[in-house]
Amino acid sequence: MCPTPTQQPGLLTTPSTDQANEAIRVFLRARAGRALRPSERAEYSRLLKVYTRALRCELEKAA
């Protein structure tokens, strides 16, 4: 479900899937050639959740 002000106050806007995907690409490109550190893995996980949320919102709008 897409976030709304009453459901997730800190997440009033959801980026597009393109924006979320680009954020992931930039994040990983900056760390190319080495394993992610634990804190970086946590950030990567957060970025994947943002992308998944954006994808779900786009699918809901299309339905």
Buried (B, 14 or more C-beta within 10 A) or exposed (E): EBBEEEEEEEEEEBBEBEEBBEBBEEBEEEEEEEEBEEEBEEBBEEBEEBBEBBBBBBEEEEE
